[in-house]
């Protein structure tokens, strides 16, 4: 917990977090056509207290997505993300911005995860991001959860659980879409007392959220989402150079996208501020 809790304890650390979130924002803007969220209102009306975000695990981008969503939707929150100790050792700077080390596939690692997570969740401004499947899974395939999440959201945890489905897919532009579906918040003190029932309920909630997102992704209708970020458009190079010249000769504005330009919604409470 020390490395995570100390991440906001100094001006240098706060500046590092701000800079890292800004870097992630720019990196995602460069690599994706857009970041789109369905169920945005569910993130806007969460009671005070700690939050656990349960997400599916579709790909490499997931840690970046956690950082981006914290920056855009929960800017005042202290982010915490467990990460395999071997992987985290390759990127030690991540420990300064909210990631903490866990030894995978060991009893001691599981105990450390529960201990550190429970300590972190005592703070009312913490948002803990978890991938309860513990492995990469196809976005359209429901998967079983590991027991860690259901241990955390017992009756002693007076916080909120958000189930979030993520999909990275191509629509009509050169770059992919980052699609997010946020389910209704759950008051953890209303969840079933029996741990197995809790696990089953949480798995079903994730499966329904993934299914809802799959239908939106298939429909390719960006109006079904709130668009948080508009990325770069066009193909670039000589092709777009010729299109720009042609538009200029016709006296028309250059339109790099295949569809009409969109307007992004502002982040909540001025995301990414120091």
C-alpha positions as CSV (number, residue, x, y, z in Angstrom):
1,X,0.0,0.0,0.0
2,X,2.8,2.4,0.8
3,X,3.8,3.0,-2.9
4,X,0.2,3.6,-3.9
5,X,-0.8,5.8,-1.0
6,X,2.3,7.9,-1.3
7,X,1.6,8.6,-5.0
8,X,-0.4,11.7,-4.1
9,X,1.6,12.7,-1.1
10,X,4.0,15.2,-2.7
11,X,3.9,17.8,-5.4
12,X,6.3,15.8,-7.5
13,X,4.1,12.7,-7.4
14,X,0.9,14.7,-8.2
15,X,2.7,16.3,-11.1
16,X,3.9,12.9,-12.3
17,X,0.4,11.5,-12.1
18,X,-1.0,14.5,-14.0
19,X,1.7,14.1,-16.7
20,X,1.2,10.4,-17.1
21,X,-2.6,10.8,-17.4
22,X,-2.0,13.5,-20.0
23,X,0.4,11.2,-21.9
24,X,-2.1,8.4,-21.9
25,X,-4.8,10.8,-23.2
26,X,-2.6,11.9,-26.1
27,X,-1.5,8.3,-26.8
28,X,-5.0,7.1,-27.0
29,X,-6.0,10.0,-29.2
30,X,-3.2,9.1,-31.6
31,X,-4.1,5.4,-31.8
32,X,-7.9,5.4,-31.7
33,X,-10.5,7.1,-33.9
34,X,-12.7,7.8,-30.8
35,X,-13.4,6.8,-27.2
36,X,-17.1,6.2,-26.7
37,X,-19.0,5.4,-23.5
38,X,-22.6,4.1,-23.1
39,X,-24.1,4.5,-19.7
40,X,-22.1,7.6,-18.9
41,X,-24.8,8.8,-16.4
42,X,-24.0,5.7,-14.3
43,X,-20.6,7.2,-13.6
44,X,-22.0,10.6,-12.8
45,X,-24.2,9.7,-9.8
46,X,-22.1,7.5,-7.6
47,X,-22.4,8.1,-3.8
48,X,-19.3,9.2,-1.8
49,X,-17.0,6.4,-0.8
50,X,-14.5,4.0,-2.5
51,X,-15.3,2.4,-5.9
52,X,-14.3,-0.9,-7.4
53,X,-14.5,-1.1,-11.2
54,X,-14.8,-4.7,-12.5
55,X,-13.8,-4.8,-16.2
56,X,-13.5,-7.6,-18.7
57,X,-10.0,-8.2,-20.0
58,X,-10.1,-8.0,-23.9
59,X,-6.5,-6.9,-24.6
60,X,-3.2,-5.1,-24.0
61,X,-4.8,-1.7,-23.9
62,X,-6.8,-2.4,-20.6
63,X,-4.3,-0.7,-18.2
64,X,-4.2,2.4,-20.4
65,X,-8.0,2.3,-20.6
66,X,-8.2,2.3,-16.7
67,X,-5.9,5.3,-16.6
68,X,-7.9,7.1,-19.3
69,X,-11.3,6.5,-17.7
70,X,-10.0,7.6,-14.3
71,X,-8.7,10.8,-15.9
72,X,-11.9,11.4,-17.8
73,X,-14.7,10.2,-15.5
74,X,-13.2,10.2,-12.0
75,X,-10.5,12.9,-12.1
76,X,-10.6,13.5,-8.3
77,X,-10.0,9.8,-7.5
78,X,-6.8,8.1,-6.5
79,X,-6.4,5.2,-9.0
80,X,-5.2,1.8,-7.9
81,X,-4.5,-1.2,-10.2
82,X,-3.0,-4.6,-9.3
83,X,-0.4,-5.8,-11.7
84,X,1.7,-8.9,-12.0
85,X,5.0,-8.3,-10.3
86,X,7.0,-9.6,-13.2
87,X,5.3,-7.2,-15.7
88,X,5.4,-4.3,-13.3
89,X,9.2,-4.7,-12.8
90,X,9.6,-3.8,-16.5
91,X,7.8,-0.5,-16.0
92,X,8.7,0.7,-12.5
93,X,7.3,4.2,-13.1
94,X,3.8,2.7,-13.0
95,X,4.2,2.2,-9.3
96,X,4.3,5.9,-8.9
97,X,1.0,6.4,-10.7
98,X,-1.2,3.9,-8.9
99,X,-0.2,0.3,-9.9
100,X,0.8,-2.1,-7.2
101,X,2.7,-5.4,-7.5
102,X,1.1,-8.8,-7.0
103,X,2.7,-12.2,-7.4
104,X,0.4,-14.2,-9.6
105,X,-0.6,-17.9,-9.2
106,X,0.5,-18.1,-5.5
107,X,-1.3,-18.3,-2.2
108,X,0.9,-15.5,-0.8
109,X,0.1,-13.3,-3.8
110,X,-3.7,-13.8,-3.3
111,X,-3.3,-12.9,0.4
112,X,-1.3,-9.8,-0.5
113,X,-3.9,-8.7,-3.1
114,X,-6.7,-8.9,-0.6
115,X,-4.7,-7.2,2.2
116,X,-3.4,-4.3,0.0
117,X,-6.8,-3.8,-1.7
118,X,-8.7,-3.7,1.6
119,X,-6.2,-1.2,3.0
120,X,-6.6,1.0,-0.1
121,X,-10.4,0.8,-0.1
122,X,-10.5,2.3,3.4
123,X,-9.9,5.7,1.7
124,X,-13.1,7.3,0.4
125,X,-11.4,8.7,-2.8
126,X,-9.9,5.4,-4.1
127,X,-11.0,3.8,-7.3
128,X,-9.7,0.2,-7.6
129,X,-9.6,-1.3,-11.1
130,X,-9.8,-5.1,-11.4
131,X,-10.0,-7.7,-14.1
132,X,-11.7,-10.6,-12.2
133,X,-11.2,-13.2,-14.9
134,X,-7.5,-12.9,-14.3
135,X,-6.7,-13.6,-18.0
136,X,-7.4,-12.2,-21.5
137,X,-10.8,-13.2,-22.7
138,X,-12.7,-12.7,-25.9
139,X,-15.0,-9.7,-25.6
140,X,-18.1,-11.7,-26.7
141,X,-17.5,-14.7,-24.5
142,X,-18.6,-14.6,-20.8
143,X,-15.8,-16.0,-18.5
144,X,-15.6,-17.3,-15.0
145,X,-14.3,-15.0,-12.2
146,X,-11.5,-15.6,-9.9
147,X,-12.5,-15.4,-6.2
148,X,-10.7,-12.1,-5.4
149,X,-13.5,-9.7,-6.3
150,X,-16.2,-11.5,-4.4
151,X,-13.9,-11.6,-1.3
152,X,-13.6,-7.8,-1.5
153,X,-17.2,-6.9,-2.0
154,X,-18.4,-8.5,1.3
155,X,-20.9,-6.9,3.7
156,X,-18.0,-5.1,5.4
157,X,-17.2,-3.1,2.3
158,X,-19.3,0.1,2.3
159,X,-18.6,1.1,-1.3
160,X,-19.8,0.9,-4.9
161,X,-19.1,-1.6,-7.6
162,X,-19.2,-0.6,-11.2
163,X,-19.3,-3.3,-13.9
164,X,-17.6,-2.0,-17.1
165,X,-17.3,-3.8,-20.5
166,X,-14.7,-2.8,-23.0
167,X,-14.3,-3.5,-26.7
168,X,-11.7,-2.4,-29.2
169,X,-13.1,-2.6,-32.7
170,X,-12.9,-1.1,-36.2
171,X,-15.8,0.7,-37.7
172,X,-15.5,3.1,-40.7
173,X,-12.2,4.7,-40.1
174,X,-8.5,3.7,-40.3
175,X,-8.1,3.6,-36.5
176,X,-10.2,1.5,-34.1
177,X,-12.9,2.6,-31.7
178,X,-12.6,2.2,-28.0
179,X,-16.1,1.3,-26.8
180,X,-17.2,1.3,-23.2
181,X,-20.4,0.1,-21.5
182,X,-21.0,1.1,-17.9
183,X,-23.7,-0.8,-16.0
184,X,-25.8,0.5,-13.1
185,X,-23.8,1.0,-9.9
186,X,-24.2,-1.7,-7.2
187,X,-24.2,-0.9,-3.5
188,X,-21.9,-3.7,-2.3
189,X,-23.8,-4.0,1.0
190,X,-26.9,-5.2,-0.9
191,X,-25.1,-8.1,-2.6
192,X,-25.8,-11.7,-1.5
193,X,-24.2,-12.8,1.7
194,X,-22.9,-16.1,0.4
195,X,-19.7,-15.7,-1.6
196,X,-20.6,-18.2,-4.3
197,X,-23.9,-16.4,-4.9
198,X,-22.0,-13.0,-5.1
199,X,-19.6,-14.5,-7.7
200,X,-22.4,-15.8,-9.8
201,X,-24.3,-12.5,-9.7
202,X,-21.2,-10.5,-10.6
203,X,-20.4,-12.9,-13.5
204,X,-24.0,-12.5,-14.8
205,X,-23.8,-8.7,-14.5
206,X,-20.6,-8.7,-16.6
207,X,-22.1,-11.1,-19.2
208,X,-25.1,-8.8,-19.6
209,X,-23.0,-5.7,-19.9
210,X,-20.8,-7.3,-22.5
211,X,-23.8,-8.5,-24.4
212,X,-25.3,-4.9,-24.4
213,X,-22.0,-3.5,-25.7
214,X,-21.8,-6.2,-28.4
215,X,-25.1,-5.1,-29.8
216,X,-24.0,-1.5,-29.8
217,X,-20.7,-2.4,-31.5
218,X,-22.5,-4.4,-34.2
219,X,-24.9,-1.5,-34.9
220,X,-22.0,0.9,-35.5
221,X,-24.1,3.8,-34.3
222,X,-22.0,6.4,-32.5
223,X,-25.1,8.3,-31.4
224,X,-25.7,5.4,-28.9
225,X,-22.6,6.5,-27.1
226,X,-21.3,9.6,-25.4
227,X,-18.0,10.4,-27.3
228,X,-15.3,11.4,-24.8
229,X,-12.4,11.7,-27.2
230,X,-12.2,12.3,-31.0
231,X,-8.9,10.9,-32.3
232,X,-7.0,11.5,-35.5
233,X,-8.8,11.0,-38.8
234,X,-7.9,10.4,-42.4
235,X,-5.4,8.1,-44.0
236,X,-2.5,10.5,-44.3
237,X,0.4,10.6,-46.7
238,X,0.0,11.4,-50.4
239,X,-3.7,10.3,-50.5
240,X,-4.9,12.8,-47.9
241,X,-2.5,15.4,-49.4
242,X,-4.3,15.1,-52.7
243,X,-7.7,15.2,-51.1
244,X,-6.7,18.4,-49.2
245,X,-5.5,20.0,-52.4
246,X,-8.7,19.0,-54.2
247,X,-10.8,20.4,-51.4
248,X,-8.8,23.7,-51.5
249,X,-9.2,24.0,-55.2
250,X,-13.0,23.6,-54.9
251,X,-13.1,26.1,-52.0
252,X,-14.4,23.5,-49.6
253,X,-13.1,22.5,-46.1
254,X,-11.1,19.3,-46.0
255,X,-13.0,16.5,-44.3
256,X,-10.6,13.6,-43.4
257,X,-13.3,11.3,-42.0
258,X,-15.6,9.1,-43.9
259,X,-18.5,10.4,-41.8
260,X,-19.5,13.9,-40.6
261,X,-17.4,15.4,-37.8
262,X,-18.5,14.6,-34.2
263,X,-18.5,16.6,-31.1
264,X,-17.0,15.1,-27.9
265,X,-18.4,15.7,-24.5
266,X,-16.2,17.3,-21.9
267,X,-14.7,15.1,-19.1
268,X,-16.4,15.1,-15.7
269,X,-15.2,17.9,-13.4
270,X,-12.4,18.9,-15.7
271,X,-10.6,15.5,-15.9
272,X,-6.8,15.4,-15.7
273,X,-6.4,18.4,-13.5
274,X,-3.7,18.7,-10.8
